[in-house]
Amino acid sequence: ALPFFSVVIANYNGERHLRTCLDALRRQTFTDFEVIVADDASSDGSLALVEDEYPEVRLVVGRQNQGFATICNTGADASS
């Protein structure tokens, strides 16, 4: 079944914030949602963090930085 809603997190070199955000989503009592991190060509450890510690999160990776609006739309397009 498709999730009730999608949480899209736009990210660009936000490794220091991702763990706090993703851990908070893990603690929710409502669980009928998917989480998508839409990464805008980060050069920090964001990708490795999501891949290694949050296997339930879908990761959509932009090859070059396109800006906030574009990566948000990319994440929305990837949602169920």
All heavy atoms as a GROMACS GRO file, in nm:
protein
  613
    1ALA      N    1   0.084  -0.119   0.000
    1ALA     CA    2   0.000   0.000   0.000
    1ALA      C    3   0.088   0.125   0.000
    1ALA      O    4   0.196   0.126   0.059
    1ALA     CB    5  -0.090   0.000   0.123
    2LEU      N    6   0.041   0.226  -0.064
    2LEU     CA    7   0.114   0.353  -0.068
    2LEU      C    8   0.106   0.422   0.068
    2LEU      O    9   0.007   0.408   0.139
    2LEU     CB   10   0.056   0.445  -0.175
    2LEU     CG   11   0.072   0.401  -0.320
    2LEU    CD1   12  -0.002   0.496  -0.412
    2LEU    CD2   13   0.218   0.392  -0.357
    3PRO      N   14   0.211   0.497   0.104
    3PRO     CA   15   0.206   0.570   0.230
    3PRO      C   16   0.101   0.681   0.224
    3PRO      O   17   0.068   0.732   0.118
    3PRO     CB   18   0.347   0.628   0.244
    3PRO     CG   19   0.402   0.630   0.106
    3PRO     CD   20   0.336   0.517   0.032
    4PHE      N   21   0.050   0.718   0.342
    4PHE     CA   22  -0.050   0.823   0.351
    4PHE      C   23   0.005   0.957   0.304
    4PHE      O   24  -0.063   1.034   0.237
    4PHE     CB   25  -0.100   0.834   0.496
    4PHE     CG   26  -0.210   0.934   0.514
    4PHE    CD1   27  -0.336   0.909   0.465
    4PHE    CD2   28  -0.186   1.052   0.581
    4PHE    CE1   29  -0.439   1.001   0.481
    4PHE    CE2   30  -0.288   1.145   0.598
    4PHE     CZ   31  -0.415   1.119   0.548
    5PHE      N   32   0.129   0.987   0.339
    5PHE     CA   33   0.192   1.109   0.289
    5PHE      C   34   0.343   1.093   0.282
    5PHE      O   35   0.398   0.994   0.330
    5PHE     CB   36   0.152   1.234   0.370
    5PHE     CG   37   0.206   1.240   0.510
    5PHE    CD1   38   0.326   1.301   0.537
    5PHE    CD2   39   0.134   1.185   0.616
    5PHE    CE1   40   0.375   1.307   0.666
    5PHE    CE2   41   0.183   1.191   0.745
    5PHE     CZ   42   0.304   1.252   0.770
    6SER      N   43   0.407   1.189   0.219
    6SER     CA   44   0.552   1.188   0.200
    6SER      C   45   0.614   1.308   0.268
    6SER      O   46   0.560   1.419   0.259
    6SER     CB   47   0.586   1.193   0.051
    6SER     OG   48   0.528   1.084  -0.018
    7VAL      N   49   0.726   1.286   0.334
    7VAL     CA   50   0.805   1.394   0.392
    7VAL      C   51   0.927   1.410   0.304
    7VAL      O   52   1.007   1.316   0.290
    7VAL     CB   53   0.847   1.362   0.537
    7VAL    CG1   54   0.938   1.471   0.592
    7VAL    CG2   55   0.727   1.340   0.626
    8VAL      N   56   0.940   1.525   0.241
    8VAL     CA   57   1.055   1.552   0.154
    8VAL      C   58   1.145   1.651   0.224
    8VAL      O   59   1.102   1.760   0.262
    8VAL     CB   60   1.011   1.607   0.017
    8VAL    CG1   61   1.133   1.640  -0.069
    8VAL    CG2   62   0.921   1.506  -0.055
    9ILE      N   63   1.270   1.612   0.242
    9ILE     CA   64   1.370   1.697   0.307
    9ILE      C   65   1.469   1.740   0.199
    9ILE      O   66   1.542   1.657   0.144
    9ILE     CB   67   1.443   1.622   0.420
    9ILE    CG1   68   1.342   1.576   0.524
    9ILE    CG2   69   1.552   1.710   0.480
    9ILE    CD1   70   1.396   1.475   0.621
   10ALA      N   71   1.470   1.868   0.169
   10ALA     CA   72   1.568   1.922   0.075
   10ALA      C   73   1.699   1.939   0.152
   10ALA      O   74   1.700   1.994   0.262
   10ALA     CB   75   1.521   2.054   0.018
   11ASN      N   76   1.808   1.892   0.094
   11ASN     CA   77   1.937   1.896   0.164
   11ASN      C   78   2.047   1.944   0.071
   11ASN      O   79   2.058   1.900  -0.044
   11ASN     CB   80   1.971   1.756   0.215
   11ASN     CG   81   2.102   1.755   0.290
   11ASN    OD1   82   2.115   1.816   0.395
   11ASN    ND2   83   2.200   1.685   0.236
   12TYR      N   84   2.130   2.033   0.125
   12TYR     CA   85   2.254   2.071   0.060
   12TYR      C   86   2.358   2.094   0.170
   12TYR      O   87   2.349   2.193   0.244
   12TYR     CB   88   2.239   2.197  -0.027
   12TYR     CG   89   2.370   2.241  -0.088
   12TYR    CD1   90   2.430   2.164  -0.186
   12TYR    CD2   91   2.434   2.354  -0.044
   12TYR    CE1   92   2.553   2.200  -0.240
   12TYR    CE2   93   2.555   2.393  -0.097
   12TYR     CZ   94   2.615   2.316  -0.195
   12TYR     OH   95   2.735   2.352  -0.248
   13ASN      N   96   2.449   2.001   0.183
   13ASN     CA   97   2.554   2.007   0.285
   13ASN      C   98   2.497   2.029   0.425
   13ASN      O   99   2.553   2.103   0.506
   13ASN     CB  100   2.658   2.115   0.252
   13ASN     CG  101   2.741   2.080   0.132
   13ASN    OD1  102   2.760   1.963   0.100
   13ASN    ND2  103   2.792   2.180   0.063
   14GLY      N  104   2.387   1.962   0.455
   14GLY     CA  105   2.321   1.977   0.584
   14GLY      C  106   2.344   1.859   0.678
   14GLY      O  107   2.258   1.830   0.761
   15GLU      N  108   2.456   1.792   0.663
   15GLU     CA  109   2.483   1.673   0.745
   15GLU      C  110   2.460   1.700   0.893
   15GLU      O  111   2.402   1.618   0.963
   15GLU     CB  112   2.626   1.625   0.722
   15GLU     CG  113   2.664   1.507   0.809
   15GLU     CD  114   2.810   1.468   0.797
   15GLU    OE1  115   2.890   1.546   0.742
   15GLU    OE2  116   2.845   1.360   0.846
   16ARG      N  117   2.502   1.815   0.941
   16ARG     CA  118   2.493   1.843   1.085
   16ARG      C  119   2.348   1.853   1.134
   16ARG      O  120   2.322   1.845   1.253
   16ARG     CB  121   2.572   1.969   1.120
   16ARG     CG  122   2.513   2.097   1.066
   16ARG     CD  123   2.600   2.216   1.102
   16ARG     NE  124   2.542   2.340   1.058
   16ARG     CZ  125   2.564   2.397   0.941
   16ARG    NH1  126   2.647   2.341   0.856
   16ARG    NH2  127   2.507   2.510   0.909
   17HIS      N  128   2.253   1.871   1.042
   17HIS     CA  129   2.112   1.882   1.079
   17HIS      C  130   2.031   1.755   1.052
   17HIS      O  131   1.924   1.736   1.110
   17HIS     CB  132   2.045   1.997   1.003
   17HIS     CG  133   2.112   2.128   1.025
   17HIS    ND1  134   2.108   2.194   1.146
   17HIS    CD2  135   2.184   2.205   0.940
   17HIS    CE1  136   2.176   2.307   1.135
   17HIS    NE2  137   2.223   2.316   1.013
   18LEU      N  138   2.082   1.671   0.963
   18LEU     CA  139   2.002   1.557   0.919
   18LEU      C  140   1.969   1.457   1.030
   18LEU      O  141   1.856   1.409   1.039
   18LEU     CB  142   2.073   1.484   0.804
   18LEU     CG  143   2.056   1.545   0.666
   18LEU    CD1  144   2.142   1.470   0.564
   18LEU    CD2  145   1.910   1.541   0.624
   19ARG      N  146   2.066   1.425   1.112
   19ARG     CA  147   2.042   1.326   1.217
   19ARG      C  148   1.929   1.371   1.310
   19ARG      O  149   1.839   1.293   1.342
   19ARG     CB  150   2.169   1.297   1.296
   19ARG     CG  151   2.154   1.182   1.394
   19ARG     CD  152   2.285   1.146   1.463
   19ARG     NE  153   2.369   1.066   1.373
   19ARG     CZ  154   2.486   1.106   1.322
   19ARG    NH1  155   2.534   1.225   1.352
   19ARG    NH2  156   2.555   1.028   1.243
   20THR      N  157   1.930   1.496   1.350
   20THR     CA  158   1.824   1.549   1.437
   20THR      C  159   1.688   1.537   1.370
   20THR      O  160   1.590   1.492   1.431
   20THR     CB  161   1.853   1.696   1.474
   20THR    OG1  162   1.978   1.703   1.541
   20THR    CG2  163   1.744   1.753   1.562
   21CYS      N  164   1.681   1.575   1.246
   21CYS     CA  165   1.555   1.572   1.172
   21CYS      C  166   1.507   1.429   1.152
   21CYS      O  167   1.390   1.396   1.179
   21CYS     CB  168   1.576   1.642   1.038
   21CYS     SG  169   1.428   1.650   0.936
   22LEU      N  170   1.594   1.342   1.105
   22LEU     CA  171   1.554   1.204   1.075
   22LEU      C  172   1.523   1.126   1.202
   22LEU      O  173   1.431   1.043   1.203
   22LEU     CB  174   1.661   1.136   0.991
   22LEU     CG  175   1.681   1.196   0.851
   22LEU    CD1  176   1.801   1.133   0.782
   22LEU    CD2  177   1.555   1.182   0.767
   23ASP      N  178   1.596   1.151   1.310
   23ASP     CA  179   1.564   1.085   1.437
   23ASP      C  180   1.427   1.127   1.488
   23ASP      O  181   1.352   1.046   1.542
   23ASP     CB  182   1.672   1.114   1.542
   23ASP     CG  183   1.801   1.037   1.518
   23ASP    OD1  184   1.802   0.944   1.434
   23ASP    OD2  185   1.902   1.072   1.583
   24ALA      N  186   1.394   1.254   1.472
   24ALA     CA  187   1.262   1.303   1.514
   24ALA      C  188   1.151   1.234   1.434
   24ALA      O  189   1.047   1.196   1.490
   24ALA     CB  190   1.253   1.454   1.498
   25LEU      N  191   1.174   1.214   1.306
   25LEU     CA  192   1.074   1.144   1.225
   25LEU      C  193   1.060   0.999   1.266
   25LEU      O  194   0.950   0.944   1.268
   25LEU     CB  195   1.110   1.156   1.076
   25LEU     CG  196   1.090   1.294   1.016
   25LEU    CD1  197   1.157   1.305   0.881
   25LEU    CD2  198   0.941   1.326   1.007
   26ARG      N  199   1.170   0.936   1.304
   26ARG     CA  200   1.165   0.797   1.353
   26ARG      C  201   1.083   0.784   1.480
   26ARG      O  202   1.024   0.681   1.506
   26ARG     CB  203   1.306   0.745   1.381
   26ARG     CG  204   1.375   0.686   1.263
   26ARG     CD  205   1.506   0.625   1.308
   26ARG     NE  206   1.574   0.557   1.198
   26ARG     CZ  207   1.699   0.519   1.200
   26ARG    NH1  208   1.773   0.540   1.308
   26ARG    NH2  209   1.752   0.458   1.096
   27ARG      N  210   1.080   0.887   1.562
   27ARG     CA  211   1.009   0.883   1.690
   27ARG      C  212   0.860   0.909   1.680
   27ARG      O  213   0.788   0.899   1.779
   27ARG     CB  214   1.071   0.982   1.788
   27ARG     CG  215   1.210   0.943   1.836
   27ARG     CD  216   1.257   1.031   1.952
   27ARG     NE  217   1.260   1.172   1.919
   27ARG     CZ  218   1.365   1.238   1.870
   27ARG    NH1  219   1.478   1.173   1.847
   27ARG    NH2  220   1.358   1.368   1.845
   28GLN      N  221   0.811   0.943   1.564
   28GLN     CA  222   0.670   0.973   1.548
   28GLN      C  223   0.584   0.850   1.578
   28GLN      O  224   0.621   0.738   1.543
   28GLN     CB  225   0.639   1.022   1.407
   28GLN     CG  226   0.710   1.151   1.370
   28GLN     CD  227   0.679   1.262   1.468
   28GLN    OE1  228   0.565   1.298   1.489
   28GLN    NE2  229   0.784   1.316   1.528
   29THR      N  230   0.470   0.872   1.640
   29THR     CA  231   0.378   0.761   1.665
   29THR      C  232   0.295   0.731   1.541
   29THR      O  233   0.254   0.617   1.520
   29THR     CB  234   0.286   0.790   1.784
   29THR    OG1  235   0.215   0.912   1.760
   29THR    CG2  236   0.368   0.802   1.912
   30PHE      N  237   0.271   0.828   1.457
   30PHE     CA  238   0.207   0.807   1.328
   30PHE      C  239   0.315   0.760   1.233
   30PHE      O  240   0.418   0.828   1.217
   30PHE     CB  241   0.143   0.937   1.277
   30PHE     CG  242   0.073   0.921   1.144
   30PHE    CD1  243  -0.057   0.874   1.140
   30PHE    CD2  244   0.138   0.951   1.027
   30PHE    CE1  245  -0.122   0.858   1.017
   30PHE    CE2  246   0.075   0.936   0.905
   30PHE     CZ  247  -0.056   0.889   0.900
   31THR      N  248   0.297   0.647   1.170
   31THR     CA  249   0.406   0.589   1.090
   31THR      C  250   0.371   0.568   0.944
   31THR      O  251   0.453   0.515   0.870
   31THR     CB  252   0.449   0.454   1.150
   31THR    OG1  253   0.336   0.366   1.152
   31THR    CG2  254   0.506   0.472   1.290
   32ASP      N  255   0.254   0.611   0.901
   32ASP     CA  256   0.213   0.586   0.762
   32ASP      C  257   0.264   0.697   0.669
   32ASP      O  258   0.188   0.772   0.609
   32ASP     CB  259   0.060   0.574   0.755
   32ASP     CG  260   0.013   0.519   0.621
   32ASP    OD1  261   0.097   0.469   0.544
   32ASP    OD2  262  -0.108   0.527   0.595
   33PHE      N  263   0.396   0.707   0.662
   33PHE     CA  264   0.458   0.806   0.574
   33PHE      C  265   0.592   0.754   0.525
   33PHE      O  266   0.651   0.665   0.584
   33PHE     CB  267   0.474   0.942   0.644
   33PHE     CG  268   0.565   0.940   0.764
   33PHE    CD1  269   0.701   0.968   0.751
   33PHE    CD2  270   0.515   0.913   0.891
   33PHE    CE1  271   0.785   0.968   0.862
   33PHE    CE2  272   0.597   0.912   1.002
   33PHE     CZ  273   0.732   0.940   0.988
   34GLU      N  274   0.635   0.810   0.415
   34GLU     CA  275   0.768   0.782   0.363
   34GLU      C  276   0.854   0.906   0.382
   34GLU      O  277   0.802   1.018   0.387
   34GLU     CB  278   0.764   0.742   0.215
   34GLU     CG  279   0.722   0.855   0.123
   34GLU     CD  280   0.720   0.817  -0.024
   34GLU    OE1  281   0.778   0.713  -0.062
   34GLU    OE2  282   0.659   0.893  -0.101
   35VAL      N  283   0.984   0.886   0.394
   35VAL     CA  284   1.077   0.998   0.407
   35VAL      C  285   1.171   0.995   0.287
   35VAL      O  286   1.229   0.891   0.255
   35VAL     CB  287   1.157   0.990   0.538
   35VAL    CG1  288   1.257   1.106   0.546
   35VAL    CG2  289   1.065   0.991   0.658
   36ILE      N  290   1.183   1.109   0.222
   36ILE     CA  291   1.271   1.123   0.107
   36ILE      C  292   1.367   1.238   0.136
   36ILE      O  293   1.325   1.349   0.168
   36ILE     CB  294   1.192   1.156  -0.021
   36ILE    CG1  295   1.093   1.043  -0.052
   36ILE    CG2  296   1.285   1.183  -0.139
   36ILE    CD1  297   0.991   1.078  -0.157
   37VAL      N  298   1.496   1.210   0.129
   37VAL     CA  299   1.596   1.316   0.135
   37VAL      C  300   1.636   1.344  -0.009
   37VAL      O  301   1.688   1.258  -0.080
   37VAL     CB  302   1.719   1.276   0.220
   37VAL    CG1  303   1.830   1.380   0.204
   37VAL    CG2  304   1.681   1.262   0.366
   38ALA      N  305   1.607   1.465  -0.053
   38ALA     CA  306   1.643   1.510  -0.187
   38ALA      C  307   1.770   1.593  -0.173
   38ALA      O  308   1.767   1.704  -0.121
   38ALA     CB  309   1.529   1.591  -0.248
   39ASP      N  310   1.880   1.535  -0.216
   39ASP     CA  311   2.010   1.598  -0.196
   39ASP      C  312   2.053   1.674  -0.321
   39ASP      O  313   2.053   1.619  -0.431
   39ASP     CB  314   2.114   1.492  -0.161
   39ASP     CG  315   2.245   1.556  -0.124
   39ASP    OD1  316   2.258   1.597  -0.007
   39ASP    OD2  317   2.332   1.568  -0.212
   40ASP      N  318   2.094   1.798  -0.301
   40ASP     CA  319   2.130   1.888  -0.412
   40ASP      C  320   2.281   1.893  -0.432
   40ASP      O  321   2.342   1.999  -0.422
   40ASP     CB  322   2.071   2.026  -0.384
   40ASP     CG  323   2.053   2.109  -0.509
   40ASP    OD1  324   2.063   2.053  -0.620
   40ASP    OD2  325   2.027   2.230  -0.496
   41ALA      N  326   2.341   1.775  -0.456
   41ALA     CA  327   2.484   1.763  -0.485
   41ALA      C  328   2.572   1.805  -0.367
   41ALA      O  329   2.669   1.879  -0.383
   41ALA     CB  330   2.521   1.839  -0.612
   42SER      N  331   2.539   1.755  -0.249
   42SER     CA  332   2.618   1.787  -0.130
   42SER      C  333   2.760   1.733  -0.142
   42SER      O  334   2.784   1.629  -0.204
   42SER     CB  335   2.553   1.725  -0.005
   42SER     OG  336   2.433   1.790   0.026
   43SER      N  337   2.852   1.802  -0.077
   43SER     CA  338   2.992   1.757  -0.075
   43SER      C  339   3.037   1.722   0.066
   43SER      O  340   3.154   1.692   0.087
   43SER     CB  341   3.083   1.865  -0.136
   43SER     OG  342   3.070   1.986  -0.063
   44ASP      N  343   2.945   1.728   0.163
   44ASP     CA  344   2.979   1.687   0.299
   44ASP      C  345   2.942   1.539   0.315
   44ASP      O  346   2.931   1.468   0.217
   44ASP     CB  347   2.907   1.776   0.402
   44ASP     CG  348   2.756   1.764   0.400
   44ASP    OD1  349   2.702   1.692   0.312
   44ASP    OD2  350   2.691   1.825   0.485
   45GLY      N  351   2.924   1.492   0.434
   45GLY     CA  352   2.894   1.351   0.457
   45GLY      C  353   2.747   1.316   0.458
   45GLY      O  354   2.708   1.211   0.509
   46SER      N  355   2.663   1.402   0.403
   46SER     CA  356   2.518   1.380   0.406
   46SER      C  357   2.476   1.247   0.346
   46SER      O  358   2.396   1.173   0.404
   46SER     CB  359   2.446   1.491   0.330
   46SER     OG  360   2.462   1.617   0.391
   47LEU      N  361   2.528   1.216   0.229
   47LEU     CA  362   2.487   1.094   0.160
   47LEU      C  363   2.524   0.971   0.238
   47LEU      O  364   2.443   0.880   0.256
   47LEU     CB  365   2.546   1.089   0.019
   47LEU     CG  366   2.510   1.204  -0.074
   47LEU    CD1  367   2.581   1.190  -0.206
   47LEU    CD2  368   2.361   1.212  -0.092
   48ALA      N  369   2.647   0.965   0.287
   48ALA     CA  370   2.693   0.850   0.364
   48ALA      C  371   2.611   0.834   0.492
   48ALA      O  372   2.576   0.722   0.532
   48ALA     CB  373   2.841   0.863   0.397
   49LEU      N  374   2.579   0.944   0.558
   49LEU     CA  375   2.499   0.940   0.680
   49LEU      C  376   2.363   0.874   0.653
   49LEU      O  377   2.322   0.783   0.724
   49LEU     CB  378   2.478   1.081   0.736
   49LEU     CG  379   2.382   1.090   0.854
   49LEU    CD1  380   2.445   1.030   0.979
   49LEU    CD2  381   2.339   1.233   0.877
   50VAL      N  382   2.295   0.921   0.551
   50VAL     CA  383   2.162   0.866   0.520
   50VAL      C  384   2.174   0.720   0.479
   50VAL      O  385   2.099   0.634   0.527
   50VAL     CB  386   2.092   0.949   0.411
   50VAL    CG1  387   1.960   0.884   0.368
   50VAL    CG2  388   2.067   1.091   0.459
   51GLU      N  389   2.268   0.688   0.392
   51GLU     CA  390   2.285   0.551   0.345
   51GLU      C  391   2.320   0.455   0.459
   51GLU      O  392   2.268   0.344   0.466
   51GLU     CB  393   2.392   0.544   0.237
   51GLU     CG  394   2.349   0.606   0.106
   51GLU     CD  395   2.462   0.613   0.004
   51GLU    OE1  396   2.581   0.607   0.043
   51GLU    OE2  397   2.430   0.627  -0.115
   52ASP      N  398   2.407   0.497   0.549
   52ASP     CA  399   2.457   0.409   0.656
   52ASP      C  400   2.362   0.397   0.775
   52ASP      O  401   2.352   0.289   0.834
   52ASP     CB  402   2.593   0.458   0.706
   52ASP     CG  403   2.702   0.448   0.601
   52ASP    OD1  404   2.682   0.379   0.499
   52ASP    OD2  405   2.807   0.513   0.620
   53GLU      N  406   2.294   0.505   0.811
   53GLU     CA  407   2.218   0.506   0.936
   53GLU      C  408   2.066   0.508   0.919
   53GLU      O  409   1.994   0.484   1.015
   53GLU     CB  410   2.261   0.626   1.022
   53GLU     CG  411   2.407   0.619   1.063
   53GLU     CD  412   2.447   0.731   1.156
   53GLU    OE1  413   2.361   0.780   1.232
   53GLU    OE2  414   2.565   0.771   1.151
   54TYR      N  415   2.018   0.535   0.798
   54TYR     CA  416   1.874   0.549   0.777
   54TYR      C  417   1.832   0.471   0.652
   54TYR      O  418   1.791   0.530   0.551
   54TYR     CB  419   1.836   0.697   0.765
   54TYR     CG  420   1.873   0.775   0.888
   54TYR    CD1  421   1.996   0.839   0.899
   54TYR    CD2  422   1.787   0.780   0.997
   54TYR    CE1  423   2.032   0.906   1.015
   54TYR    CE2  424   1.821   0.848   1.113
   54TYR     CZ  425   1.945   0.910   1.120
   54TYR     OH  426   1.979   0.977   1.236
   55PRO      N  427   1.839   0.339   0.659
   55PRO     CA  428   1.806   0.260   0.539
   55PRO      C  429   1.660   0.272   0.496
   55PRO      O  430   1.628   0.244   0.380
   55PRO     CB  431   1.838   0.116   0.582
   55PRO     CG  432   1.832   0.119   0.731
   55PRO     CD  433   1.876   0.257   0.773
   56GLU      N  434   1.573   0.317   0.584
   56GLU     CA  435   1.431   0.332   0.550
   56GLU      C  436   1.404   0.460   0.470
   56GLU      O  437   1.296   0.478   0.414
   56GLU     CB  438   1.345   0.333   0.677
   56GLU     CG  439   1.354   0.460   0.762
   56GLU     CD  440   1.473   0.465   0.858
   56GLU    OE1  441   1.568   0.384   0.847
   56GLU    OE2  442   1.470   0.552   0.946
   57VAL      N  443   1.503   0.548   0.460
   57VAL     CA  444   1.487   0.676   0.391
   57VAL      C  445   1.525   0.660   0.244
   57VAL      O  446   1.629   0.603   0.212
   57VAL     CB  447   1.575   0.785   0.459
   57VAL    CG1  448   1.576   0.913   0.377
   57VAL    CG2  449   1.525   0.810   0.600
   58ARG      N  450   1.439   0.711   0.158
   58ARG     CA  451   1.472   0.714   0.014
   58ARG      C  452   1.564   0.834  -0.009
   58ARG      O  453   1.538   0.944   0.038
   58ARG     CB  454   1.346   0.727  -0.070
   58ARG     CG  455   1.263   0.601  -0.066
   58ARG     CD  456   1.138   0.611  -0.149
   58ARG     NE  457   1.171   0.645  -0.287
   58ARG     CZ  458   1.083   0.696  -0.371
   58ARG    NH1  459   0.959   0.721  -0.333
   58ARG    NH2  460   1.118   0.723  -0.495
   59LEU      N  461   1.668   0.810  -0.084
   59LEU     CA  462   1.766   0.915  -0.112
   59LEU      C  463   1.763   0.944  -0.262
   59LEU      O  464   1.783   0.854  -0.344
   59LEU     CB  465   1.905   0.868  -0.069
   59LEU     CG  466   2.020   0.965  -0.077
   59LEU    CD1  467   1.992   1.091   0.005
   59LEU    CD2  468   2.147   0.898  -0.030
   60VAL      N  469   1.734   1.069  -0.295
   60VAL     CA  470   1.734   1.114  -0.434
   60VAL      C  471   1.848   1.213  -0.445
   60VAL      O  472   1.854   1.312  -0.371
   60VAL     CB  473   1.599   1.181  -0.471
   60VAL    CG1  474   1.602   1.230  -0.614
   60VAL    CG2  475   1.484   1.086  -0.447
   61VAL      N  476   1.941   1.188  -0.536
   61VAL     CA  477   2.064   1.267  -0.542
   61VAL      C  478   2.072   1.343  -0.673
   61VAL      O  479   2.066   1.283  -0.781
   61VAL     CB  480   2.187   1.176  -0.526
   61VAL    CG1  481   2.315   1.257  -0.531
   61VAL    CG2  482   2.178   1.096  -0.397
   62GLY      N  483   2.088   1.475  -0.662
   62GLY     CA  484   2.113   1.557  -0.779
   62GLY      C  485   2.261   1.554  -0.813
   62GLY      O  486   2.346   1.552  -0.724
   63ARG      N  487   2.293   1.551  -0.939
   63ARG     CA  488   2.433   1.544  -0.982
   63ARG      C  489   2.505   1.678  -0.975
   63ARG      O  490   2.625   1.684  -0.963
   63ARG     CB  491   2.441   1.489  -1.124
   63ARG     CG  492   2.395   1.346  -1.130
   63ARG     CD  493   2.404   1.291  -1.268
   63ARG     NE  494   2.347   1.157  -1.267
   63ARG     CZ  495   2.378   1.066  -1.354
   63ARG    NH1  496   2.464   1.091  -1.451
   63ARG    NH2  497   2.323   0.948  -1.347
   64GLN      N  498   2.428   1.786  -0.985
   64GLN     CA  499   2.486   1.919  -0.970
   64GLN      C  500   2.386   2.006  -0.897
   64GLN      O  501   2.266   1.980  -0.902
   64GLN     CB  502   2.524   1.980  -1.104
   64GLN     CG  503   2.408   2.001  -1.198
   64GLN     CD  504   2.453   2.056  -1.333
   64GLN    OE1  505   2.572   2.064  -1.361
   64GLN    NE2  506   2.359   2.094  -1.415
   65ASN      N  507   2.435   2.106  -0.828
   65ASN     CA  508   2.349   2.191  -0.748
   65ASN      C  509   2.258   2.272  -0.840
   65ASN      O  510   2.304   2.348  -0.924
   65ASN     CB  511   2.435   2.284  -0.661
   65ASN     CG  512   2.351   2.362  -0.564
   65ASN    OD1  513   2.278   2.451  -0.605
   65ASN    ND2  514   2.359   2.328  -0.437
   66GLN      N  515   2.126   2.252  -0.819
   66GLN     CA  516   2.027   2.320  -0.902
   66GLN      C  517   1.947   2.424  -0.824
   66GLN      O  518   1.868   2.496  -0.881
   66GLN     CB  519   1.930   2.218  -0.962
   66GLN     CG  520   1.995   2.122  -1.058
   66GLN     CD  521   2.038   2.192  -1.187
   66GLN    OE1  522   1.963   2.271  -1.244
   66GLN    NE2  523   2.158   2.165  -1.231
   67GLY      N  524   1.965   2.427  -0.692
   67GLY     CA  525   1.893   2.524  -0.611
   67GLY      C  526   1.776   2.461  -0.538
   67GLY      O  527   1.731   2.350  -0.568
   68PHE      N  528   1.727   2.534  -0.439
   68PHE     CA  529   1.626   2.485  -0.346
   68PHE      C  530   1.496   2.441  -0.415
   68PHE      O  531   1.446   2.331  -0.392
   68PHE     CB  532   1.596   2.592  -0.241
   68PHE     CG  533   1.496   2.549  -0.139
   68PHE    CD1  534   1.530   2.458  -0.040
   68PHE    CD2  535   1.367   2.600  -0.143
   68PHE    CE1  536   1.436   2.418   0.055
   68PHE    CE2  537   1.273   2.560  -0.049
   68PHE     CZ  538   1.307   2.469   0.049
   69ALA      N  539   1.440   2.526  -0.498
   69ALA     CA  540   1.311   2.494  -0.560
   69ALA      C  541   1.320   2.370  -0.647
   69ALA      O  542   1.233   2.283  -0.644
   69ALA     CB  543   1.260   2.613  -0.641
   70THR      N  544   1.427   2.359  -0.723
   70THR     CA  545   1.442   2.244  -0.812
   70THR      C  546   1.457   2.114  -0.735
   70THR      O  547   1.394   2.013  -0.769
   70THR     CB  548   1.562   2.264  -0.908
   70THR    OG1  549   1.538   2.381  -0.986
   70THR    CG2  550   1.582   2.146  -1.000
   71ILE      N  551   1.538   2.114  -0.627
   71ILE     CA  552   1.556   1.990  -0.552
   71ILE      C  553   1.429   1.955  -0.476
   71ILE      O  554   1.397   1.836  -0.459
   71ILE     CB  555   1.681   1.993  -0.461
   71ILE    CG1  556   1.726   1.851  -0.428
   71ILE    CG2  557   1.659   2.074  -0.336
   71ILE    CD1  558   1.770   1.768  -0.544
   72CYS      N  559   1.352   2.053  -0.433
   72CYS     CA  560   1.222   2.024  -0.371
   72CYS      C  561   1.129   1.957  -0.472
   72CYS      O  562   1.060   1.858  -0.440
   72CYS     CB  563   1.157   2.152  -0.320
   72CYS     SG  564   1.232   2.217  -0.170
   73ASN      N  565   1.125   2.007  -0.593
   73ASN     CA  566   1.043   1.946  -0.697
   73ASN      C  567   1.091   1.807  -0.732
   73ASN      O  568   1.010   1.717  -0.757
   73ASN     CB  569   1.039   2.034  -0.822
   73ASN     CG  570   0.956   2.160  -0.803
   73ASN    OD1  571   0.865   2.161  -0.722
   73ASN    ND2  572   0.990   2.264  -0.875
   74THR      N  573   1.222   1.786  -0.732
   74THR     CA  574   1.277   1.652  -0.758
   74THR      C  575   1.231   1.555  -0.651
   74THR      O  576   1.192   1.442  -0.680
   74THR     CB  577   1.431   1.659  -0.764
   74THR    OG1  578   1.469   1.748  -0.869
   74THR    CG2  579   1.491   1.522  -0.787
   75GLY      N  580   1.235   1.597  -0.526
   75GLY     CA  581   1.188   1.513  -0.416
   75GLY      C  582   1.040   1.485  -0.428
   75GLY      O  583   0.996   1.372  -0.405
   76ALA      N  584   0.961   1.586  -0.461
   76ALA     CA  585   0.816   1.566  -0.477
   76ALA      C  586   0.787   1.470  -0.591
   76ALA      O  587   0.699   1.384  -0.579
   76ALA     CB  588   0.749   1.700  -0.499
   77ASP      N  589   0.861   1.482  -0.698
   77ASP     CA  590   0.842   1.391  -0.813
   77ASP      C  591   0.874   1.247  -0.776
   77ASP      O  592   0.814   1.153  -0.831
   77ASP     CB  593   0.930   1.433  -0.932
   77ASP     CG  594   0.884   1.561  -0.998
   77ASP    OD1  595   0.767   1.601  -0.976
   77ASP    OD2  596   0.963   1.620  -1.073
   78ALA      N  597   0.965   1.226  -0.682
   78ALA     CA  598   1.004   1.091  -0.640
   78ALA      C  599   0.907   1.031  -0.539
   78ALA      O  600   0.914   0.913  -0.509
   78ALA     CB  601   1.144   1.093  -0.582
   79SER      N  602   0.816   1.112  -0.487
   79SER     CA  603   0.728   1.064  -0.381
   79SER      C  604   0.619   0.973  -0.435
   79SER      O  605   0.583   0.977  -0.552
   79SER     CB  606   0.665   1.183  -0.308
   79SER     OG  607   0.573   1.248  -0.390
   80SER      N  608   0.569   0.890  -0.345
   80SER     CA  609   0.459   0.800  -0.381
   80SER      C  610   0.327   0.873  -0.380
   80SER      O  611   0.231   0.833  -0.434
   80SER     CB  612   0.453   0.683  -0.283
   80SER     OG  613   0.572   0.608  -0.290
   0.00000   0.00000   0.00000
